[in-house]
Amino acid sequence: MKELHPHQQHLISLISLEMKEQESRYSLDANAGLKQLKSDGLALHPISVVRKSFGYADYPEISFKLPYTTDTSNFKDNSAIECFIEGEEPIKGVLLGMEGQKGEFRLFAPDFPDWIEEKGVGIKLAPDHRTSELMIEAIKNIGKNAEVQRLFNQIHGEASFGQDLALTSSLSFKNQALNASQQQAVKAMVENESLVILHGPPGTGKTTTLIEGICQLTQLGKRVLVTAPSNTAVDNIAKGLVVQGVKILRVGNSLKVDDVIFPYTPEGKMQEAKEHKEIKKLKIRAEELRRMSFQYKRNFGREEREQRGLLLKEVKSIRKEIRDIRNYFDEKLFEHAEVILGTPIGISDFLPKNADFDTLIMDEAGQAIEALAWIVFPFANNWVLAGDPFQLPPTVLSQSAANKGLSISILEQTFTYCTDVFFLDTQYRMRKSIADFSSNYFYKSALQTPEIQNNIAQHIIYFDTAGTGFDEQSGQDGNSLMNEGELSIVQKIIEQEKLNLSSIAFISPYSGQVQLAKELLPQGLVISTIDSFQGQEKEIIILSLVRSNVDAVIGFLKDYRRMNVALTRAKEQLFVIGDSSTIGQDPFYAQFLEYMEEVGGYKSAWELE
């Protein structure tokens, strides 16, 4: 095997750094006890088991609820977890979904542990070894595929990158409402014979454009693979394709997919298949054998132990039979689908190693670390990356790995060298005064607003807390920050402006402020960190910046891409609360404050008294 490229070696070393950070952060030992993990939002304990069942592949699945209120924001779909109880070996699994204080997880075990319904059971986040192993394997295999090797060289500036696309395709657009820049992007997707970037700033109809491009490709008989780092982004495209009548297959975690999409998942399609009855009979038989094995408790003799072993061996055999039926069924689904959609890991789990598609489309490519992309790139000959490098980068736990480049997304890396970039130039989400600052600062004033979105009132207001004494404090977890004074301003804004709570989202960069807001602000409004709110929108956004200190330290407000996300979520009204004496010494925020004065939106917080 030839020696790896220095950048391949570099990526592998960064993944190892990230794994060490995960192992350190999620470890349940003398240094990081259960109390500390719970305080850091990394463990949920105790949990109350609501329902037990065996899922699609006959893995044990557990629905649970929390008999208390706590922050569950770290427990994201598909997170690696461990289920534990004191005195027993923890069992690895995956979190299928979390909504409020209820959730569901799958265990990678042949059966439920005997102790699963006892008091003191909990779950905690665990290092995601599997994803890391898949990424490392994919990076090592880059040189085995000539096309993928060429793409790697182009992305890293070691080969020419550009197709000089003519964009002369005569297409009959299904969506007649596409603007000129969207139509150009669709033509580029159709004519592409290597890689193109679809650059979609906030509110520019990126998903709409991708759906049209996919429809055009399937009409030409092309097979398309669609991926994104989040299930939400995958499902948004899947729903649009269902409406267009495209034959799709949505693979991966189907627990939280929309009802519209479920019939297009392997699980949904299995409901109508003859194999469903066969699997149902096998599951009933397996359940009978499990129940028989349960009569042998923990303390039993050699003969009983052997009998239980035989029963569980037969259960294992049935599970293999179920898996074989499912795999054969999945193979047939794969052959007949025009478009297959899933996250990179979901796709890797489902597709045969030699699967070959005409085009791979990766949405939210600005949220995918480069290593994740190499898992799915070999499945296609042409590639489309869609996203915005001026919004939030991927989440990386290890600061050392992030500093050395792990948080550089595949989109950002490719943006440097790719010349085939198609910019969607019109935003339809925001009123003009809300959009203009981001357009000027991030997009060189190229982001246009149609007349229908012109201003009809004062749509953006900055409330300056300078001189109020509303200083930042350490959050309840001792790490994140909060500012109770800014939350009192939020309450006054809501009261004085007579705002409808269901139309409001309160967002802040700091989880400490979000936690405090959930305690102090009225029920009925959405409360979220900026990072969790990326990709969403609301009629009214209230943004709390939190930072207020004599040293003008602004921390990760320095990542202006986070502010770009925050400032582009509101459709009708945007209220920003911050301390100009703290943030105003930074050039980005100084420009923002100047802009607020230009549009007549600057106010002192004293005006709310």
C-alpha positions as CSV (number, residue, x, y, z in Angstrom):
1,M,0.0,0.0,0.0
2,K,1.5,3.4,-1.0
3,E,2.2,6.0,1.6
4,L,-0.7,8.3,2.5
5,H,-0.7,11.9,1.4
6,P,0.4,14.3,4.3
7,H,-3.1,15.8,4.4
8,Q,-4.6,12.3,4.8
9,Q,-2.2,11.6,7.7
10,H,-3.1,15.0,9.1
11,L,-6.9,14.3,9.0
12,I,-6.4,10.9,10.7
13,S,-4.3,12.6,13.5
14,L,-7.1,15.2,14.0
15,I,-9.8,12.5,14.3
16,S,-7.6,10.8,16.9
17,L,-7.4,14.1,18.9
18,E,-11.2,14.4,18.7
19,M,-11.7,10.8,19.9
20,K,-9.3,11.4,22.9
21,E,-11.4,14.5,23.8
22,Q,-14.6,12.6,23.6
23,E,-13.2,9.8,25.7
24,S,-12.0,12.3,28.3
25,R,-15.2,14.3,28.4
26,Y,-17.6,11.4,28.5
27,S,-15.7,9.2,30.9
28,L,-17.6,8.0,34.0
29,D,-14.7,7.5,36.5
30,A,-13.3,8.9,39.6
31,N,-12.2,12.1,37.9
32,A,-15.6,12.7,36.3
33,G,-18.3,11.3,38.5
34,L,-22.0,10.9,37.6
35,K,-22.8,14.2,39.4
36,Q,-20.3,16.1,37.2
37,L,-21.5,14.5,34.0
38,K,-25.1,15.4,34.9
39,S,-24.1,18.9,35.7
40,D,-22.3,19.2,32.3
41,G,-25.5,17.9,30.5
42,L,-23.7,14.7,29.4
43,A,-25.7,12.2,31.4
44,L,-29.4,11.7,32.1
45,H,-30.0,9.9,35.4
46,P,-32.2,8.4,36.5
47,I,-34.4,7.5,33.6
48,S,-37.8,5.9,33.7
49,V,-38.4,3.2,31.2
50,V,-41.8,3.6,29.4
51,R,-41.7,0.9,26.8
52,K,-39.4,-1.9,25.5
53,S,-39.5,-3.3,22.0
54,F,-37.4,-5.0,19.3
55,G,-36.8,-2.7,16.3
56,Y,-36.5,-3.2,12.6
57,A,-33.3,-5.2,12.8
58,D,-34.5,-6.8,16.1
59,Y,-32.2,-4.7,18.3
60,P,-33.6,-3.9,21.7
61,E,-35.2,-0.4,21.7
62,I,-36.2,1.5,24.9
63,S,-38.5,4.5,25.2
64,F,-38.0,6.5,28.4
65,K,-38.9,9.7,30.2
66,L,-37.2,11.9,32.7
67,P,-39.0,12.3,36.0
68,Y,-37.4,15.8,36.2
69,T,-36.6,18.8,34.0
70,T,-33.1,19.2,32.7
71,D,-31.2,20.5,29.6
72,T,-31.1,17.7,27.0
73,S,-29.6,19.8,24.2
74,N,-26.4,17.7,24.0
75,F,-28.4,14.5,23.3
76,K,-28.8,14.9,19.6
77,D,-30.3,12.3,17.2
78,N,-27.9,9.4,16.4
79,S,-25.5,10.3,19.3
80,A,-23.5,7.4,20.6
81,I,-24.6,6.6,24.2
82,E,-24.1,4.0,26.9
83,C,-26.8,2.7,29.2
84,F,-25.6,2.1,32.7
85,I,-26.4,1.2,36.3
86,E,-24.0,1.0,39.2
87,G,-22.2,-2.3,39.5
88,E,-22.9,-3.5,36.0
89,E,-21.0,-3.3,32.7
90,P,-22.5,-0.4,30.6
91,I,-24.1,-1.3,27.2
92,K,-23.3,0.7,24.1
93,G,-26.1,2.1,21.9
94,V,-27.4,5.0,19.9
95,L,-29.9,7.7,20.8
96,L,-32.7,7.5,18.2
97,G,-34.4,10.7,19.3
98,M,-35.0,13.1,22.1
99,E,-38.0,15.5,22.4
100,G,-38.4,17.5,25.6
101,Q,-38.1,15.1,28.5
102,K,-38.9,12.0,26.5
103,G,-36.5,9.9,24.3
104,E,-35.7,6.6,22.7
105,F,-32.5,4.7,22.3
106,R,-31.3,1.4,20.7
107,L,-28.9,-1.0,22.4
108,F,-26.2,-2.9,20.4
109,A,-27.0,-6.1,22.3
110,P,-28.9,-9.3,21.7
111,D,-31.4,-8.6,24.4
112,F,-32.4,-6.2,27.2
113,P,-30.1,-6.3,30.3
114,D,-31.8,-7.8,33.3
115,W,-31.4,-4.5,35.2
116,I,-33.0,-2.2,32.6
117,E,-36.1,-1.4,34.6
118,E,-34.4,-1.2,38.0
119,K,-33.9,2.1,39.8
120,G,-30.8,4.0,39.1
121,V,-30.6,3.3,35.3
122,G,-29.2,6.1,33.2
123,I,-27.7,7.0,29.8
124,K,-24.7,9.1,29.1
125,L,-23.0,10.3,25.9
126,A,-20.2,8.1,24.7
127,P,-17.3,8.4,22.3
128,D,-18.5,7.8,18.7
129,H,-15.8,5.2,17.8
130,R,-17.8,3.9,14.9
131,T,-18.0,7.2,13.0
132,S,-14.4,7.8,13.6
133,E,-13.4,4.4,12.4
134,L,-15.5,4.8,9.2
135,M,-13.9,8.2,8.5
136,I,-10.4,6.9,9.1
137,E,-11.1,3.9,6.8
138,A,-12.5,6.3,4.1
139,I,-9.5,8.6,4.3
140,K,-7.1,5.6,3.9
141,N,-9.0,4.3,0.9
142,I,-8.9,7.6,-1.1
143,G,-6.1,6.4,-3.3
144,K,-8.0,3.2,-4.3
145,N,-10.3,5.1,-6.6
146,A,-8.8,7.2,-9.3
147,E,-11.7,9.6,-9.6
148,V,-11.8,10.2,-5.8
149,Q,-8.0,10.7,-5.8
150,R,-8.3,13.3,-8.5
151,L,-11.1,15.1,-6.5
152,F,-8.9,15.0,-3.4
153,N,-6.0,16.6,-5.3
154,Q,-8.3,19.3,-6.7
155,I,-9.8,20.1,-3.3
156,H,-6.3,20.6,-1.9
157,G,-5.0,22.7,-4.8
158,E,-2.8,20.1,-6.3
159,A,-4.7,19.8,-9.6
160,S,-6.7,22.2,-11.8
161,F,-10.3,22.6,-10.8
162,G,-12.9,24.0,-13.2
163,Q,-15.1,22.7,-16.0
164,D,-16.0,25.9,-17.9
165,L,-19.7,24.9,-18.0
166,A,-21.6,26.3,-20.9
167,L,-25.0,26.3,-19.1
168,T,-26.8,26.1,-22.4
169,S,-29.1,23.2,-21.4
170,S,-32.6,23.7,-22.6
171,L,-34.6,22.6,-19.6
172,S,-38.3,22.5,-19.0
173,F,-38.4,23.6,-15.3
174,K,-41.0,21.9,-13.2
175,N,-40.9,24.8,-10.8
176,Q,-41.7,27.9,-12.9
177,A,-41.1,30.3,-9.9
178,L,-37.3,29.8,-10.0
179,N,-35.3,33.0,-10.4
180,A,-32.4,33.4,-12.9
181,S,-29.7,32.4,-10.4
182,Q,-31.6,29.3,-9.3
183,Q,-32.1,28.3,-12.9
184,Q,-28.4,28.7,-13.6
185,A,-27.6,26.5,-10.5
186,V,-30.0,23.8,-11.7
187,K,-28.4,23.8,-15.2
188,A,-25.0,23.5,-13.5
189,M,-26.2,20.4,-11.6
190,V,-27.3,18.9,-14.9
191,E,-24.2,19.7,-17.0
192,N,-21.7,18.9,-14.1
193,E,-19.1,16.3,-14.9
194,S,-17.0,16.8,-11.8
195,L,-17.9,19.1,-8.8
196,V,-20.0,22.2,-8.5
197,I,-20.8,24.3,-5.5
198,L,-24.3,25.7,-4.9
199,H,-23.7,28.7,-2.6
200,G,-27.0,29.5,-0.9
201,P,-27.1,32.3,1.7
202,P,-30.0,32.4,4.2
203,G,-33.5,32.5,2.7
204,T,-32.3,32.0,-1.0
205,G,-34.3,28.8,-1.7
206,K,-31.3,26.4,-1.7
207,T,-33.5,23.4,-0.9
208,T,-36.0,24.4,-3.6
209,T,-33.2,24.6,-6.1
210,L,-31.7,21.3,-5.1
211,I,-35.1,19.6,-5.5
212,E,-35.5,21.0,-9.0
213,G,-32.0,19.9,-9.9
214,I,-32.7,16.3,-8.6
215,C,-35.9,16.2,-10.6
216,Q,-34.1,17.2,-13.8
217,L,-31.4,14.6,-13.2
218,T,-33.9,11.8,-12.6
219,Q,-35.8,12.8,-15.8
220,L,-32.5,12.2,-17.6
221,G,-32.3,8.7,-16.1
222,K,-29.6,9.6,-13.6
223,R,-29.3,7.9,-10.2
224,V,-28.9,10.4,-7.4
225,L,-27.5,10.0,-3.9
226,V,-28.5,12.8,-1.4
227,T,-26.9,13.3,1.9
228,A,-26.4,15.9,4.7
229,P,-24.9,15.8,8.2
230,S,-28.4,16.3,9.8
231,N,-31.5,14.2,9.4
232,T,-33.6,17.5,9.3
233,A,-31.9,18.6,6.1
234,V,-32.2,15.2,4.5
235,D,-35.9,15.1,5.3
236,N,-36.6,18.6,3.9
237,I,-35.3,17.4,0.5
238,A,-37.1,14.1,0.8
239,K,-40.5,15.8,1.4
240,G,-40.0,18.0,-1.6
241,L,-39.1,15.0,-3.8
242,V,-42.2,13.1,-2.6
243,V,-44.4,16.0,-3.7
244,Q,-42.7,15.8,-7.1
245,G,-43.4,12.1,-7.4
246,V,-39.8,11.0,-7.5
247,K,-39.1,7.4,-6.5
248,I,-37.1,7.9,-3.3
249,L,-35.7,5.7,-0.6
250,R,-34.9,7.4,2.8
251,V,-32.4,5.3,4.7
252,G,-31.1,5.6,8.3
253,N,-32.8,6.4,11.5
254,S,-36.5,6.5,10.7
255,L,-37.8,7.1,14.3
256,K,-38.2,10.8,13.8
257,V,-38.9,11.1,10.1
258,D,-42.0,12.9,9.0
259,D,-45.2,10.8,8.5
260,V,-45.0,11.8,4.8
261,I,-41.6,10.2,4.5
262,F,-42.1,7.1,6.5
263,P,-43.6,5.1,3.7
264,Y,-40.4,5.7,1.7
265,T,-38.1,4.2,4.4
266,P,-37.1,0.5,4.4
267,E,-39.2,0.1,7.5
268,G,-42.2,1.8,5.9
269,K,-41.9,-0.3,2.7
270,M,-41.6,-3.4,4.7
271,Q,-45.1,-2.8,6.2
272,E,-46.6,-3.6,2.8
273,A,-44.2,-6.4,1.8
274,K,-44.8,-10.2,2.1
275,E,-41.6,-10.4,4.2
276,H,-43.3,-8.4,6.9
277,K,-45.5,-11.4,8.0
278,E,-42.5,-13.8,7.9
279,I,-40.4,-11.4,10.1
280,K,-43.4,-10.9,12.5
281,K,-43.7,-14.7,13.0
282,L,-39.9,-14.9,13.7
283,K,-40.1,-12.0,16.2
284,I,-43.0,-13.7,18.1
285,R,-41.0,-16.9,18.3
286,A,-37.9,-15.0,19.5
287,E,-40.0,-13.3,22.1
288,E,-41.4,-16.6,23.4
289,L,-37.8,-18.0,23.7
290,R,-36.7,-14.9,25.5
291,R,-39.6,-15.2,28.0
292,M,-38.6,-18.8,28.6
293,S,-35.1,-17.8,29.3
294,F,-36.2,-15.2,31.8
295,Q,-37.5,-17.8,34.2
296,Y,-33.8,-18.5,35.0
297,K,-32.8,-15.7,37.3
298,R,-29.3,-14.6,38.1
299,N,-28.7,-17.3,40.7
300,F,-29.2,-20.7,39.1
301,G,-27.3,-24.0,38.7
302,R,-25.2,-25.4,35.9
303,E,-28.1,-27.2,34.2
304,E,-30.3,-24.1,34.2
305,R,-27.5,-22.0,32.9
306,E,-27.0,-24.4,30.0
307,Q,-30.7,-24.4,29.2
308,R,-30.8,-20.6,29.2
309,G,-27.7,-20.6,27.0
310,L,-29.4,-22.8,24.5
311,L,-32.6,-20.7,24.4
312,L,-30.6,-17.5,23.9
313,K,-28.5,-19.2,21.2
314,E,-31.7,-20.0,19.3
315,V,-32.8,-16.3,19.8
316,K,-29.5,-15.3,18.3
317,S,-30.1,-17.6,15.3
318,I,-33.6,-16.1,14.7
319,R,-32.1,-12.6,14.9
320,K,-29.6,-13.6,12.1
321,E,-32.5,-15.0,10.0
322,I,-34.4,-11.7,10.4
323,R,-31.3,-9.7,9.5
324,D,-30.8,-11.9,6.4
325,I,-34.4,-11.4,5.2
326,R,-34.1,-7.7,5.8
327,N,-30.8,-7.4,3.9
328,Y,-32.3,-9.2,0.9
329,F,-35.3,-6.9,1.0
330,D,-33.0,-3.8,1.3
331,E,-31.1,-5.0,-1.8
332,K,-34.3,-5.0,-3.8
333,L,-35.2,-1.5,-2.6
334,F,-31.7,-0.3,-3.5
335,E,-32.1,-1.6,-7.1
336,H,-35.4,0.2,-7.7
337,A,-34.9,3.6,-6.1
338,E,-34.1,6.7,-8.4
339,V,-32.9,8.7,-5.4
340,I,-31.5,7.4,-2.1
341,L,-31.3,9.9,0.8
342,G,-29.6,9.6,4.2
343,T,-26.9,11.0,6.5
344,P,-23.3,9.8,5.5
345,I,-23.4,7.2,8.3
346,G,-26.9,6.0,7.4
347,I,-25.9,5.7,3.7
348,S,-22.7,3.9,4.5
349,D,-24.7,1.4,6.6
350,F,-27.2,0.8,3.9
351,L,-25.4,0.8,0.5
352,P,-23.3,-2.1,-0.8
353,K,-19.6,-1.2,-1.0
354,N,-19.6,-1.1,-4.8
355,A,-22.7,1.1,-5.1
356,D,-22.3,3.6,-8.0
357,F,-24.4,6.7,-8.5
358,D,-24.3,9.3,-11.3
359,T,-24.4,12.3,-8.9
360,L,-23.9,12.8,-5.1
361,I,-25.5,15.9,-3.6
362,M,-24.4,17.0,-0.2
363,D,-26.6,19.6,1.5
364,E,-25.4,21.6,4.5
365,A,-21.9,20.9,3.3
366,G,-20.7,23.8,5.5
367,Q,-21.7,21.7,8.5
368,A,-19.7,18.5,7.5
369,I,-16.1,18.1,8.4
370,E,-14.0,17.0,5.5
371,A,-13.4,13.5,6.8
372,L,-17.2,12.8,6.8
373,A,-17.5,13.6,3.1
374,W,-14.9,11.0,2.1
375,I,-17.2,8.3,3.4
376,V,-19.8,9.0,0.7
377,F,-17.7,10.6,-2.1
378,P,-16.7,7.2,-3.6
379,F,-20.3,6.3,-4.2
380,A,-20.6,8.8,-7.2
381,N,-18.8,10.1,-10.2
382,N,-20.1,13.7,-10.0
383,W,-20.6,15.8,-6.9
384,V,-22.7,18.8,-5.8
385,L,-21.9,20.6,-2.6
386,A,-24.6,23.0,-1.3
387,G,-24.4,25.3,1.6
388,D,-22.9,28.6,2.8
389,P,-19.3,28.9,4.1
390,F,-20.3,32.1,5.9
391,Q,-22.6,30.3,8.4
392,L,-21.7,28.1,11.3
393,P,-18.9,25.5,10.8
394,P,-19.1,21.9,12.0
395,T,-19.1,21.2,15.7
396,V,-15.8,19.9,17.1
397,L,-15.2,19.1,20.8
398,S,-11.4,19.2,20.8
399,Q,-10.1,22.8,20.7
400,S,-6.7,21.5,19.7
401,A,-8.2,19.6,16.7
402,A,-10.3,22.6,15.7
403,N,-7.3,24.9,15.8
404,K,-5.4,22.5,13.5
405,G,-8.2,22.4,11.0
406,L,-10.7,19.7,11.9
407,S,-13.6,22.2,12.0
408,I,-12.9,23.3,8.4
409,S,-15.9,22.0,6.5
410,I,-15.7,20.2,3.2
411,L,-17.5,23.2,1.7
412,E,-15.0,25.7,3.1
413,Q,-12.0,23.6,1.9
414,T,-13.5,23.1,-1.6
415,F,-14.5,26.8,-1.8
416,T,-10.8,27.8,-1.8
417,Y,-10.0,26.1,-5.1
418,C,-13.3,25.3,-7.0
419,T,-14.2,27.8,-9.7
420,D,-17.6,26.4,-10.5
421,V,-19.5,28.2,-7.7
422,F,-23.1,29.2,-8.4
423,F,-24.4,31.9,-6.1
424,L,-28.2,32.1,-5.3
425,D,-28.5,35.9,-5.3
426,T,-32.0,36.7,-4.0
427,Q,-33.3,36.1,-0.4
428,Y,-37.0,35.8,0.2
429,R,-37.1,35.4,4.0
430,M,-36.3,38.8,5.6
431,R,-37.4,42.4,5.3
432,K,-34.7,44.4,3.5
433,S,-33.3,46.2,6.6
434,I,-32.8,42.9,8.3
435,A,-31.0,41.4,5.4
436,D,-28.9,44.3,4.3
437,F,-26.2,44.2,7.0
438,S,-25.3,40.5,6.2
439,S,-25.5,41.2,2.5
440,N,-23.0,44.0,2.8
441,Y,-20.6,42.3,5.2
442,F,-20.6,38.7,4.2
443,Y,-21.8,38.7,0.5
444,K,-20.2,41.9,-0.9
445,S,-23.7,43.4,-1.3
446,A,-24.6,40.7,-3.9
447,L,-27.5,39.3,-1.9
448,Q,-30.7,41.0,-3.2
449,T,-34.1,41.5,-1.6
450,P,-37.2,41.5,-3.8
451,E,-39.6,44.5,-3.7
452,I,-42.2,42.5,-1.8
453,Q,-39.8,42.3,1.1
454,N,-39.1,46.1,1.2
455,N,-39.4,47.8,4.6
456,I,-42.9,49.0,5.7
457,A,-41.9,49.8,9.4
458,Q,-38.8,49.6,11.7
459,H,-37.9,46.0,11.3
460,I,-34.6,45.9,13.2
461,I,-33.8,47.4,16.6
462,Y,-30.7,47.3,18.7
463,F,-31.1,47.9,22.5
464,D,-27.8,49.1,24.0
465,T,-27.3,48.1,27.6
466,A,-24.1,50.2,28.1
467,G,-24.3,52.0,31.5
468,T,-27.1,49.9,32.8
469,G,-24.9,47.7,35.0
470,F,-26.2,44.5,33.3
471,D,-23.0,42.6,33.6
472,E,-22.4,39.0,32.4
473,Q,-22.2,36.2,35.0
474,S,-21.0,32.6,35.0
475,G,-23.9,30.2,34.2
476,Q,-25.3,27.6,36.5
477,D,-22.9,25.0,35.0
478,G,-19.9,27.2,35.9
479,N,-18.8,27.3,32.2
480,S,-21.3,29.1,30.0
481,L,-22.3,32.7,30.6
482,M,-25.7,34.4,31.3
483,N,-27.0,38.0,31.7
484,E,-30.2,38.3,33.7
485,G,-30.5,42.0,33.0
486,E,-30.8,41.3,29.3
487,L,-33.6,38.9,30.0
488,S,-35.5,41.7,31.9
489,I,-35.2,43.7,28.7
490,V,-36.6,40.8,26.7
491,Q,-39.7,40.8,28.9
492,K,-40.2,44.5,28.5
493,I,-39.9,44.3,24.7
494,I,-42.6,41.6,24.7
495,E,-44.9,43.6,26.9
496,Q,-44.4,47.0,25.3
497,E,-44.5,45.8,21.7
498,K,-47.5,43.5,22.6
499,L,-45.8,40.6,20.7
500,N,-47.5,37.3,20.1
501,L,-45.5,34.7,22.0
502,S,-46.1,32.0,19.3
503,S,-44.4,34.3,16.7
504,I,-41.2,34.7,18.8
505,A,-37.9,32.9,19.0
506,F,-35.4,33.9,21.7
507,I,-31.8,33.0,20.7
508,S,-28.4,33.5,22.3
509,P,-24.9,32.3,21.7
510,Y,-24.6,31.0,25.3
511,S,-26.3,27.9,26.6
512,G,-26.2,29.4,30.2
513,Q,-28.4,32.3,29.0
514,V,-30.7,29.9,27.2
515,Q,-31.2,27.8,30.4
516,L,-31.9,30.9,32.4
517,A,-34.3,32.2,29.7
518,K,-36.3,28.9,30.0
519,E,-36.7,29.7,33.7
520,L,-37.5,33.4,33.5
521,L,-39.2,34.1,30.2
522,P,-42.9,33.4,29.5
523,Q,-44.1,30.0,28.3
524,G,-44.9,29.8,24.6
525,L,-41.9,31.3,22.8
526,V,-39.1,29.2,21.3
527,I,-35.9,29.4,23.3
528,S,-32.7,28.1,21.7
529,T,-29.0,28.6,21.2
530,I,-27.9,30.2,17.9
531,D,-26.2,26.9,16.9
532,S,-29.3,24.8,17.4
533,F,-31.4,27.4,15.5
534,Q,-29.4,27.3,12.3
535,G,-31.6,26.4,9.4
536,Q,-34.8,27.7,11.1
537,E,-36.7,31.0,10.9
538,K,-39.3,32.9,12.9
539,E,-41.5,36.0,12.4
540,I,-39.8,37.7,15.3
541,I,-36.3,37.0,16.7
542,I,-35.0,38.4,20.0
543,L,-31.2,38.0,20.2
544,S,-29.3,38.4,23.5
545,L,-25.5,38.8,23.1
546,V,-24.8,38.4,26.9
547,R,-21.2,39.8,26.9
548,S,-20.8,42.8,29.2
549,N,-17.4,43.3,30.9
550,V,-14.9,46.1,31.6
551,D,-12.2,44.3,29.5
552,A,-14.3,44.2,26.3
553,V,-13.8,40.4,26.0
554,I,-16.3,38.9,23.6
555,G,-15.2,35.2,23.5
556,F,-16.8,33.2,20.7
557,L,-18.8,36.2,19.5
558,K,-15.6,36.6,17.6
559,D,-16.8,33.9,15.2
560,Y,-18.8,36.3,13.0
561,R,-20.4,33.4,11.1
562,R,-22.4,32.7,14.3
563,M,-23.7,36.2,14.1
564,N,-24.5,35.9,10.5
565,V,-26.8,33.0,11.4
566,A,-28.3,34.9,14.3
567,L,-29.0,38.1,12.3
568,T,-30.7,36.2,9.4
569,R,-33.4,34.1,11.2
570,A,-36.1,36.9,11.5
571,K,-38.7,37.4,8.8
572,E,-40.5,40.5,10.1
573,Q,-38.7,41.9,13.3
574,L,-35.3,41.5,14.8
575,F,-34.4,42.8,18.3
576,V,-30.8,42.7,19.3
577,I,-29.7,43.3,22.9
578,G,-26.1,44.0,23.8
579,D,-23.5,46.2,25.5
580,S,-21.9,48.5,22.9
581,S,-19.0,49.4,25.3
582,T,-18.0,45.7,25.3
583,I,-18.7,44.6,21.7
584,G,-18.1,48.0,20.0
585,Q,-14.3,47.7,20.1
586,D,-14.4,44.8,17.7
587,P,-14.5,46.0,14.1
588,F,-17.4,43.7,13.0
589,Y,-19.7,44.9,15.8
590,A,-18.5,48.5,15.3
591,Q,-19.8,48.2,11.7
592,F,-23.0,46.6,13.0
593,L,-23.6,49.5,15.4
594,E,-23.0,52.0,12.7
595,Y,-25.5,50.2,10.5
596,M,-28.1,50.3,13.3
597,E,-27.7,54.1,13.5
598,E,-28.0,54.4,9.7
599,V,-31.3,52.6,9.6
600,G,-32.7,54.4,12.7
601,G,-32.7,51.2,14.8
602,Y,-30.3,52.2,17.6
603,K,-31.9,52.7,21.0
604,S,-30.7,52.8,24.6
605,A,-32.1,50.2,26.9
606,W,-33.0,53.1,29.2
607,E,-35.8,53.9,26.7
608,L,-37.7,50.8,27.8
609,E,-37.9,52.0,31.4
